[in-house]
């Protein structure tokens, strides 16, 4: 078979031979070995090294001759590629020795130094298969772990130590402080040993200098770089939030939205006011913060640990110790737009719940399970996962929380009760008074009327039985079940724990205890809602249930509004609902679209159409602009609206907008993210109160109502009755919680003063002038 091509000097077999990985690997070993032999022959006289140099020269000469037959092109290209290799291969010292026998052997050996230039051939060989394989294996050794990297460097160093020990032994070197092996190790680690070879031969000095240089590179360079690099990598992991969390008793926030910073603030306030220890919060999110305002910082009493990644499976949740936490708040994640976020939020929460239950099932040895607060935008979507988990029992306390429901119902409550904002702000924050659960002593009274004044600094409002069911505003003669715990309104847990059954109203005043009552006065009038967002259906549902007429005005057609309402409420709009298409650009446009003279309540909602295209501050700016326009139209002289008191409720998205809104007009203000954060914080720390707030925030069986003192305590002049006496006589299905003091007269400043809500006043404090009493009432109870 022919092995030559048309050009007689070209061989395909030789070309394939030199392209084989094994040949590349052999050359990678032989070229450094030949350079090392040439250097060693300059340092010492050895017949073995002389024969090695001749052998390398002959071997490489054969290689270069064979490569000539791998070129199809002109011969000149061959010499252009390999002339330096020929210079490095030819044994010039041997030729010159025969031509000039009198020349010095040491001088002639210097002609072997060009062989070092063959090392440049590695630059062209680095793309070969063998070189790539060796490079890959070495990188794999270094990238697995820092222990593997250190061990690799130690093995390489030991190889150099062994090699230089052999060289020193061959040179016949002897040291006074140890053998050559020990000296090589010391030289590899520290270069100070070079001072001990000042009286040695040049060959020994050069050998030690080379070994010291290698030691400096390996230990002071590579090894330290590996350690520092690993430390920097660990710091980067911590900074980027990808590390594990090994805590116990912490709170986990899964997902990020605008409520998270407010939750951190509420937890800080809780620790300060309740005198609690440091709380650790693990805040997780799928992506790093995009803006500086999304960066969470620790507070004096709340340590924030941020982690980035997906935490919707059991392994990821185990890495942040979810099974050892006190509470897990599943917020979901924000998508690219509002529609997609609303669509994906509940499935993400459901998947996370299943993952949490899977983790808790595998960690049943833990002492207790965390409270799980689930942020569902539609609670009906939790039905299937609840049914799926039912056969496995309750491994954890679960709170199914709908933020849209609570904020919508709170806005509706403000339409009924003008003081609802201040009341719920105090009940949902650690500042002021909030609900607490107290366990009674064994010998304490068990009849409800005997407990009303038994708490010196608290107001009893109901009890929780052994099954965990809440009973608010019990009947006066109702006996508490066995092991029942009392629900009290108090400033902190310490005040709530104070109990004195001998405390009575008679000790406070000699007069007879009045019998306060809370007449049922259903709300009436007409409500105008300006703007739409997901809270609108809950507001309409609540206001329609009490018989109030509702009108909606928004920048869309009637057909578009009907489609929007059906999408967000899963039901058509109520028949009595009146819709007005209005852009709110001019007062004339508003007057032509809406009859303000028939309106006595106005709710301004944050525009849901702008959530994807505008910032919260920009949305609040538009809400403020509408508030200014409507305030001017209401107060304009000569209009019918100026003769009536129109109540305004404004929803904003930022805390900074609250002062601006209140200064424009005395109105109620709901900051949606802050309100949701307060509810989430309350249910995280006290999950048993979710049912309580879900009940009282709606106008129904149990709610909070305010009545003028003249109607609630007829025949009693202000200043003649104390708060303790009103509690003693609370026998009409209503419990006084405090009162609302009248606002001071206008001072002429831009900041407006509003009525002051006082919950749980001191028992000896007397009823103020022109106040309204705040009741927690049961509507089914008879009122005389």
C-alpha positions in Angstrom: 0.0 0.0 0.0 1.3 3.5 -0.9 2.1 5.6 2.2 3.3 8.6 0.3 1.1 11.2 -1.3 1.6 12.9 -4.6 4.5 14.9 -3.0 7.1 12.2 -2.4 8.3 13.5 0.9 4.8 13.7 2.6 3.7 10.8 4.9 0.2 10.6 6.3 1.3 8.0 8.8 4.0 10.3 10.3 1.6 13.2 10.4 -1.0 11.1 12.3 1.8 9.7 14.5 2.9 13.2 15.7 -0.7 14.2 16.2 -1.3 11.3 18.6 -1.9 12.3 22.2 0.7 9.8 23.5 3.4 11.5 21.4 2.5 14.9 22.8 2.6 13.5 26.3 6.0 12.0 25.7 7.4 15.2 24.4 5.9 17.1 27.3 8.2 14.9 29.5 11.3 14.6 27.3 11.7 18.3 26.6 11.9 19.5 30.3 14.1 16.4 31.0 16.6 17.4 28.3 16.7 21.0 29.5 17.3 19.8 33.1 20.1 17.5 31.9 21.8 20.3 30.1 21.6 22.6 33.1 22.9 19.9 35.5 25.8 19.1 33.1 26.9 22.7 33.5 27.0 22.3 37.3 28.8 19.0 37.6 31.0 16.6 35.7 29.2 13.3 35.2 29.7 10.8 32.5 26.1 9.7 32.8 24.9 13.3 32.1 27.1 13.4 29.1 25.6 10.3 27.6 22.1 11.6 28.5 22.8 14.8 26.6 24.0 12.8 23.5 20.9 10.6 23.8 18.5 13.5 23.9 20.3 15.2 21.0 20.0 12.0 18.9 16.4 11.4 19.9 15.3 15.0 19.0 17.3 14.9 15.8 15.3 11.9 14.7 12.1 13.6 15.7 12.9 16.7 13.7 13.9 14.7 10.6 10.7 12.7 10.8 8.7 15.9 11.0 10.1 17.0 7.7 8.0 14.3 6.0 4.8 15.8 7.6 4.9 18.9 5.4 3.1 19.0 2.1 4.1 22.6 1.4 7.5 24.1 0.5 10.6 23.1 2.4 11.1 26.7 3.4 8.0 26.6 5.7 9.5 23.6 7.5 12.7 25.4 8.4 10.7 28.5 9.3 8.8 26.4 11.9 11.7 24.3 13.3 15.0 26.2 12.9 15.1 27.1 16.6 14.5 23.4 17.6 17.5 22.4 15.4 19.7 25.0 17.0 18.7 23.6 20.4 19.1 20.0 19.4 22.5 20.0 17.6 25.3 19.0 20.1 27.5 22.0 19.3 29.9 21.3 22.1 30.8 17.9 20.7 31.5 19.3 17.2 33.6 22.1 18.5 35.5 19.7 20.8 36.6 17.6 17.8 37.4 20.7 15.7 39.2 22.5 18.5 40.6 19.9 20.9 42.3 22.5 23.1 39.0 24.3 24.0 37.9 24.3 27.7 35.2 21.7 28.4 33.2 24.0 30.7 33.1 26.7 28.1 31.9 24.3 25.4 29.1 23.0 27.6 27.6 26.5 27.7 26.6 25.8 24.1 24.0 23.4 25.5 22.0 26.3 26.9 20.0 26.8 23.7 18.3 23.6 24.5 16.3 25.5 27.0 14.6 27.3 24.1 12.8 24.1 23.2 10.6 24.8 26.3 9.0 27.5 24.1 7.5 24.6 22.1 5.0 24.2 25.0 3.3 27.3 23.7 2.3 25.5 20.5 1.7 22.2 22.4 -0.7 23.6 25.0 -3.6 23.1 22.6 -2.8 19.4 22.2 -5.1 16.7 23.6 -2.5 15.5 26.1 -1.8 19.0 27.4 -5.5 19.8 27.7 -6.0 16.5 29.6 -3.1 17.2 32.0 -4.3 20.8 32.5 -7.8 19.6 33.2 -6.7 17.0 35.7 -4.6 19.5 37.5 -7.4 22.0 37.7 -9.7 19.3 39.0 -7.3 18.6 41.7 -7.2 22.3 42.7 -10.9 23.2 42.4 -12.5 20.4 44.5 -11.6 21.6 48.0 -9.0 23.6 49.8 -7.8 20.4 51.5 -7.2 18.9 48.0 -5.4 22.0 46.9 -3.1 22.0 49.9 -2.4 18.3 49.6 -1.6 18.8 45.9 0.9 21.6 46.7 2.5 19.5 49.4 2.9 16.5 47.0 4.5 18.8 44.4 6.8 20.3 47.0 7.8 16.8 48.2 8.6 15.9 44.7 11.0 18.9 44.4 12.5 18.1 47.8 13.2 14.5 46.7 14.7 15.7 43.4 17.0 18.3 45.0 18.0 15.9 47.8 19.2 13.5 45.1 21.0 16.3 43.3 22.8 17.4 46.6 23.7 13.7 47.3 25.1 13.4 43.8 27.2 16.5 44.4 28.5 15.1 47.6 27.3 17.9 49.8 27.3 17.5 53.5 25.8 20.0 56.0 26.6 20.4 59.7 22.9 20.8 60.8 21.4 17.8 59.2 21.3 15.6 56.1 20.4 16.8 52.6 16.7 15.8 52.9 16.2 18.0 56.0 18.1 20.8 54.4 16.0 20.6 51.2 12.8 20.8 53.3 14.0 23.8 55.2 15.1 25.5 52.0 11.7 24.8 50.4 9.9 26.4 53.3 12.3 29.3 54.1 15.0 30.9 52.0 17.1 31.6 55.1 19.2 28.5 54.5 20.9 30.1 51.5 23.3 31.8 54.0 24.7 28.4 55.0 26.1 27.6 51.5 28.4 30.5 51.2 31.5 28.2 51.4 30.0 25.6 48.9 30.8 25.2 45.3 29.0 27.2 42.6 27.0 24.2 41.5 25.6 23.8 45.1 24.9 27.5 45.4 22.9 27.5 42.1 21.0 24.4 43.1 20.0 25.9 46.5 19.0 29.1 44.8 16.8 27.3 42.4 15.2 25.3 45.2 14.7 28.5 47.3 13.0 30.1 44.3 10.7 27.2 43.8 9.9 27.2 47.5 9.1 30.9 47.4 6.8 30.4 44.4 5.0 27.3 45.9 4.7 28.4 49.5 4.7 32.1 49.5 3.0 32.4 46.2 0.7 29.4 45.2 -0.1 28.0 48.6 -0.8 31.4 50.2 -2.8 32.4 47.2 -4.9 29.2 47.5 -5.7 29.9 51.1 -6.4 33.6 50.6 -8.5 32.8 47.5 -10.5 30.3 49.4 -11.1 32.8 52.2 -12.1 35.4 49.7 -14.4 32.9 48.1 -16.0 32.1 51.5 -16.4 35.8 52.1 -18.0 36.3 48.7 -20.4 33.4 49.5 -21.4 35.1 52.7 -21.8 38.5 51.1 -23.8 37.1 48.2 -26.0 35.2 50.7 -25.4 31.7 49.5 -24.1 30.1 52.8 -25.9 27.8 55.1 -27.7 29.0 58.3 -27.3 26.9 61.4 -29.5 28.8 63.9 -32.3 27.8 66.3 -35.3 29.8 67.3 -35.0 32.3 64.5 -37.7 33.7 62.1 -37.5 33.1 58.4 -39.0 35.3 55.7 -39.2 33.4 52.5 -39.5 35.8 49.6 -39.2 39.6 49.4 -41.7 42.4 48.9 -42.3 45.9 50.1 -43.5 44.6 53.5 -40.2 43.0 54.6 -38.5 46.2 55.8 -41.6 47.1 57.8 -41.6 43.6 59.4 -38.0 44.1 60.5 -39.0 47.4 62.1 -42.0 45.9 63.8 -39.9 43.1 65.3 -37.4 45.7 66.6 -40.2 47.6 68.2 -41.5 44.4 69.7 -38.2 43.6 71.3 -37.9 47.1 72.7 -41.4 47.4 74.1 -41.7 43.9 75.4 -38.1 43.8 76.6 -37.3 40.7 74.6 -33.9 39.3 73.7 -32.3 39.5 70.3 -34.3 38.1 67.4 -32.5 36.6 64.4 -34.3 37.0 61.1 -33.3 35.0 58.0 -34.5 37.0 55.0 -34.4 35.0 51.7 -34.9 36.2 48.1 -34.4 34.7 44.7 -32.2 37.5 43.3 -29.8 40.0 44.9 -31.1 43.4 45.8 -31.5 45.6 42.7 -31.7 49.0 44.4 -30.2 50.3 47.7 -33.6 50.5 49.4 -34.0 46.8 49.0 -30.9 46.1 51.2 -31.9 44.9 54.6 -29.8 46.0 57.6 -29.8 44.7 61.1 -31.3 46.6 64.0 -30.0 46.8 67.6 -32.4 44.0 68.7 -32.9 42.3 65.3 -30.0 40.6 63.5 -30.8 40.1 59.8 -29.2 37.3 57.9 -29.8 37.5 54.2 -29.7 34.5 51.9 -30.1 34.5 48.1 -31.5 31.6 46.1 -34.6 29.4 45.7 -35.9 28.0 48.9 -38.9 26.1 47.7 -37.6 22.5 48.3 -36.9 20.6 51.5 -33.1 20.5 51.0 -32.8 24.3 50.6 -35.1 24.8 53.6 -32.9 22.5 55.7 -29.8 24.5 54.8 -31.4 27.6 56.5 -32.6 25.4 59.4 -36.3 26.0 58.8 -37.1 23.0 61.0 -35.4 24.7 64.0 -37.0 28.1 63.5 -39.7 29.6 65.6 -41.7 30.9 62.6 -41.6 30.7 58.8 -43.4 33.5 56.9 -43.9 32.4 53.2 -44.4 35.6 51.3 -44.0 34.3 47.7 -41.9 36.0 45.1 -42.4 39.0 42.8 -42.5 38.3 39.1 -41.8 40.6 36.2 -45.3 42.2 36.4 -48.2 42.4 38.7 -50.4 40.1 36.7 -47.8 37.3 36.7 -47.0 37.9 40.4 -50.7 37.5 41.3 -50.9 34.4 39.2 -47.8 32.7 40.6 -47.9 33.8 44.2 -50.3 31.2 45.5 -48.7 28.2 43.6 -45.3 29.2 45.0 -46.6 29.4 48.5 -48.3 26.0 48.1 -45.2 24.4 46.9 -43.2 25.9 49.7 -45.7 24.6 52.2 -45.4 21.0 50.9 -41.6 21.3 51.1 -41.8 22.6 54.7 -44.1 19.7 55.7 -41.8 17.3 54.0 -38.8 18.7 55.9 -40.7 18.6 59.2 -41.8 15.0 58.6 -38.1 14.0 58.2 -37.1 16.0 61.4 -39.7 14.7 63.9 -37.1 14.5 66.6 -37.1 18.3 67.0 -38.6 19.6 70.2 -41.2 21.8 68.5 -42.4 22.8 65.0 -42.4 26.4 63.7 -45.4 28.6 63.1 -46.0 28.8 59.3 -47.6 32.0 58.0 -48.8 31.6 54.4 -49.4 34.6 52.3 -52.3 33.6 50.0 -53.9 36.1 47.7 -56.8 33.8 47.3 -57.5 31.5 50.2 -59.6 29.1 48.1 -56.3 28.0 46.4 -55.1 26.6 49.8 -58.0 24.0 49.9 -56.3 21.2 47.9 -53.0 21.4 49.8 -54.9 21.4 53.1 -56.8 18.3 52.1 -53.6 16.7 50.9 -51.9 17.3 54.3 -54.9 16.4 56.5 -54.2 12.7 56.8 -50.6 13.4 58.0 -51.8 15.4 61.0 -50.7 18.9 62.1 -47.0 19.0 62.4 -47.0 22.8 62.7 -49.3 25.8 63.4 -50.4 27.2 60.1 -51.9 30.7 59.5 -53.5 31.2 56.1 -53.2 34.9 55.6 -54.8 37.0 52.9 -53.3 40.5 52.9 -55.8 41.8 50.4 -58.7 40.7 52.6 -57.3 42.3 55.8 -56.4 45.6 54.2 -59.7 45.8 52.3 -61.7 45.0 55.4 -59.7 47.6 57.4 -60.5 50.3 54.9 -64.1 49.3 55.2 -63.9 49.4 59.0 -62.7 53.0 58.7 -65.7 53.8 56.6 -67.9 52.6 59.5 -65.7 53.8 62.5 -63.8 57.0 62.0 -61.3 56.0 64.8 -60.6 52.5 63.4 -57.2 53.6 62.0 -55.8 54.7 65.4 -57.4 51.8 67.2 -56.0 49.1 64.9 -52.6 50.9 64.7 -52.3 50.5 68.4 -53.6 46.9 68.5 -51.2 45.8 65.8 -48.1 47.4 67.0 -46.0 46.8 70.2 -46.2 50.5 71.1 -49.3 51.0 73.3 -51.7 48.2 74.0 -52.2 44.9 72.4 -53.9 41.6 73.1 -52.2 39.1 75.5 -53.2 35.6 76.7 -52.9 35.0 80.5 -53.1 31.8 82.4 -55.2 32.2 85.6 -54.1 30.8 89.0 -55.8 27.6 90.2 -57.8 29.4 92.9 -58.9 32.4 90.8 -62.6 33.2 90.2 -64.2 31.4 87.3 -67.2 33.6 86.6 -66.7 36.3 84.0 -68.1 39.2 85.9 -65.6 38.6 88.8 -62.7 39.0 86.4 -63.6 42.3 84.8 -61.6 44.3 87.4 -59.3 41.6 88.6 -56.4 42.8 86.3 -55.1 46.1 87.7 -53.4 47.2 84.4 -55.4 45.3 81.8 -58.8 44.9 80.3 -60.2 41.3 80.0 -61.9 40.8 76.7 -62.5 37.1 76.4 -61.0 33.7 76.9 -59.5 30.7 75.1 -60.6 27.2 76.0 -58.4 24.1 76.2 -59.2 23.3 72.5 -57.8 26.7 71.4 -61.2 28.3 70.6 -61.7 31.9 71.3 -64.7 33.3 73.1 -64.8 37.1 73.1 -67.2 39.3 75.2 -68.6 36.5 77.3 -71.9 36.9 79.1 -71.5 38.3 82.7 -72.6 35.1 84.4 -70.7 32.8 82.0 -68.4 30.4 83.8 -64.9 29.9 82.2 -64.2 26.3 81.2 -61.5 24.3 82.9 -57.9 25.3 81.8 -59.3 28.4 80.1 -56.9 31.3 79.5 -58.0 34.9 79.6 -57.4 37.3 76.7 -56.6 40.8 78.0 -55.8 44.2 76.5 -52.5 45.4 78.0 -49.4 47.4 77.3 -47.0 44.5 77.7 -46.9 40.9 78.9 -45.7 42.0 82.4 -48.7 44.3 82.9 -51.0 41.5 81.6 -49.7 39.1 84.2 -50.7 41.3 87.1 -53.7 39.7 88.7 -55.6 40.8 91.9 -59.0 39.2 92.3 -59.7 41.4 95.3 -59.5 44.5 93.2 -62.9 46.1 92.8 -64.5 49.3 91.6 -65.6 50.0 95.2 -62.0 50.6 96.1 -61.8 53.2 93.3 -65.0 55.1 93.9 -67.9 55.2 96.4 -70.5 55.8 93.7 -72.4 53.0 92.1 -71.0 51.4 89.0 -72.7 52.5 85.8 -73.9 50.1 83.2 -72.4 51.2 79.9 -74.1 50.1 76.7 -73.3 50.2 73.0 -76.4 50.8 71.0 -76.4 49.1 67.6 -76.4 51.9 65.0 -76.1 50.5 61.5 -74.0 52.7 59.2 -75.9 54.6 56.6 -75.0 57.0 53.8 -73.3 56.8 50.4 -69.7 55.8 49.7 -67.6 56.8 46.8 -64.5 54.8 46.0 -62.0 56.5 43.7 -59.6 54.1 41.8 -59.4 50.3 41.7 -57.0 47.7 43.0 -57.4 44.1 44.4 -58.8 45.5 47.7 -61.9 47.0 46.1 -64.1 43.8 46.0 -63.6 43.3 49.8 -64.5 46.9 50.5 -67.7 46.7 48.3 -68.6 43.4 49.9 -68.3 44.8 53.5 -70.2 48.0 52.7 -72.9 46.3 50.8 -73.5 43.9 53.7 -74.4 46.8 56.0 -76.7 48.4 53.5 -74.6 51.3 52.4 -74.8 52.5 48.8 -71.5 52.3 46.9 -70.2 54.2 43.9 -66.9 53.6 42.1 -65.1 56.1 39.9 -62.1 55.1 37.7 -60.3 55.8 34.5 -61.9 53.0 32.5 -65.1 52.2 30.7 -68.1 50.5 32.4 -67.4 47.3 30.4 -63.7 47.3 31.3 -64.6 47.7 35.0 -67.1 44.9 34.9 -64.4 42.6 33.4 -61.9 43.7 35.9 -64.2 43.2 38.9 -65.2 39.7 37.7 -61.5 38.8 37.4 -60.6 39.9 40.9 -63.7 38.8 42.8 -64.7 35.7 40.8 -68.2 37.1 40.7 -70.1 39.8 38.9 -70.4 43.3 40.4 -73.3 43.7 42.8 -76.5 45.0 41.2 -76.7 48.2 43.3 -73.1 49.2 42.5 -72.9 52.5 40.5 -69.8 53.0 38.3 -68.6 56.4 36.9 -66.0 56.7 34.2 -63.8 59.7 35.3 -60.2 60.6 34.7 -60.0 63.2 37.5 -58.2 65.8 35.3 -60.4 68.8 36.1 -63.0 69.7 38.6 -65.5 70.2 35.8 -65.0 66.7 34.6 -65.5 65.3 38.2 -68.7 67.4 38.7 -70.1 66.2 35.4 -69.4 62.5 36.3 -70.2 62.4 40.1 -72.7 64.1 42.3 -70.6 64.9 45.3 -73.6 66.4 47.2 -74.9 62.9 47.8 -71.6 61.5 49.1 -70.6 61.4 52.8 -67.7 59.0 52.6 -64.9 58.9 50.0 -62.2 56.2 49.7 -59.1 57.0 47.6 -57.4 53.8 46.6 -53.8 53.5 45.3 -54.2 53.1 41.5 -53.8 49.5 40.7 -53.3 50.3 37.0 -49.9 52.0 37.8 -48.3 49.2 39.8 -46.1 48.0 36.9 -45.2 51.4 35.4 -44.8 53.7 38.4 -43.0 53.8 41.7 -44.9 53.8 45.0 -43.9 57.5 45.5 -45.4 58.3 42.1 -48.6 56.5 42.8 -48.9 58.3 46.1 -48.3 61.6 44.3 -51.3 60.9 42.1 -53.4 59.9 45.1 -52.4 63.1 46.9 -53.3 65.2 43.8 -56.8 63.7 43.7 -57.1 64.3 47.5 -56.3 68.0 47.0 -58.9 68.3 44.2 -61.7 66.5 46.1 -60.9 68.5 49.3 -61.2 71.8 47.4 -64.5 70.7 45.8 -65.9 69.6 49.2 -64.9 72.8 51.0 -65.7 75.1 48.1 -68.1 77.9 49.3 -71.6 77.8 47.8 -71.7 74.1 47.3 -73.9 71.7 49.1 -71.0 69.6 50.0 -69.5 72.4 52.1 -72.4 72.1 54.6 -71.7 68.4 55.4 -68.9 66.5 57.0 -67.4 64.2 54.4 -65.2 61.5 55.7 -62.1 60.6 53.6 -60.1 57.4 53.8 -56.8 57.5 51.8 -54.7 54.5 50.9 -51.0 55.1 50.3 -48.0 52.9 49.6 -45.2 54.7 51.4 -44.8 55.9 55.0 -43.5 59.3 53.9 -46.9 60.1 52.3 -48.8 59.9 55.6 -47.8 63.3 56.9 -48.6 64.9 53.6 -52.1 63.3 53.4 -53.0 64.2 57.0 -51.9 67.8 56.5 -54.2 68.3 53.5 -57.3 67.2 55.3 -58.2 65.4 58.5 -58.7 61.9 57.2 -57.9 58.3 57.8 -54.9 56.8 56.1 -54.0 53.2 55.3 -50.4 52.5 54.4 -51.0 49.1 52.7 -47.4 47.6 53.0 -47.1 48.8 56.6 -50.5 47.4 57.6 -49.7 44.1 56.0 -46.3 44.0 57.8 -48.0 44.7 61.1 -50.5 41.9 60.6 -47.8 39.4 59.5 -45.7 40.3 62.5 -48.6 39.9 64.9 -49.6 36.6 63.5 -46.0 35.4 63.4 -45.5 36.2 67.1 -49.1 35.4 68.2 -50.7 33.1 65.6 -53.7 32.4 67.9 -54.9 36.0 67.3 -55.4 35.7 63.6 -59.0 34.4 64.1 -59.6 37.3 66.6 -58.5 40.0 64.2 -60.3 38.4 61.2 -63.5 38.6 63.3 -63.3 42.0 64.8 -62.1 43.8 61.7 -65.4 43.0 60.0 -68.8 44.4 60.9 -70.5 41.4 62.3 -71.0 39.4 65.5 -67.9 40.8 67.3 -66.5 44.2 66.4 -65.1 47.4 67.7 -67.5 50.3 67.9 -67.4 53.9 69.3 -70.4 55.6 70.9 -70.7 59.1 72.5 -70.5 59.0 76.2 -73.9 60.6 76.5 -75.4 57.6 74.7 -73.2 54.9 76.2 -73.5 56.0 79.9 -76.8 58.0 80.1 -77.3 60.2 83.1 -73.6 60.3 84.1 -71.8 63.6 83.7 -68.2 63.6 82.4 -65.7 63.4 85.3 -68.1 61.5 87.6 -67.2 58.0 86.5 -63.9 56.2 86.3 -62.8 53.6 83.7 -62.7 51.0 86.4 -66.3 51.6 87.3 -67.4 51.3 83.7 -65.6 47.9 83.6 -67.3 46.8 86.8 -70.7 47.5 85.2 -70.0 46.1 81.8 -72.9 43.6 81.8 -74.6 44.4 78.5 -72.6 42.4 76.0 -70.1 45.1 75.5 -66.7 45.8 77.2 -65.3 49.3 77.3 -61.7 49.3 76.0 -61.0 53.1 76.4 -62.2 56.3 74.9 -61.6 58.9 72.2 -60.8 62.4 73.4 -62.0 65.3 71.3 -59.4 67.1 69.1 -58.1 70.4 70.4 -59.1 73.6 68.6 -57.3 74.4 65.4 -54.0 76.1 66.0 -53.6 77.7 62.5 -50.6 75.5 61.6 -50.5 73.3 58.6 -50.3 70.2 60.7 -53.8 69.2 61.8 -54.7 67.8 65.2 -57.0 64.8 65.4 -58.9 63.1 68.2 -56.8 61.1 70.6 -57.5 57.4 71.0 -56.8 56.1 74.6 -57.0 52.4 75.0 -56.8 50.7 78.5 -56.6 54.0 80.5 -55.7 53.7 84.2 -58.6 52.4 86.2 -58.8 55.5 88.3 -58.8 57.9 85.3 -62.1 59.7 84.8 -64.2 60.0 81.7 -63.2 63.1 79.7 -65.5 65.8 78.5 -67.2 65.3 75.0 -65.5 61.9 74.5 -66.6 58.7 72.8 -66.3 55.3 74.4 -64.6 52.5 72.5 -66.4 49.2 73.0 -65.6 45.6 72.1 -69.2 44.4 71.6 -71.2 41.3 70.8 -74.1 42.4 68.6 -76.3 39.5 69.6 -76.4 40.5 73.2 -79.5 42.3 74.4 -79.1 46.0 75.3 -81.5 47.5 77.8 
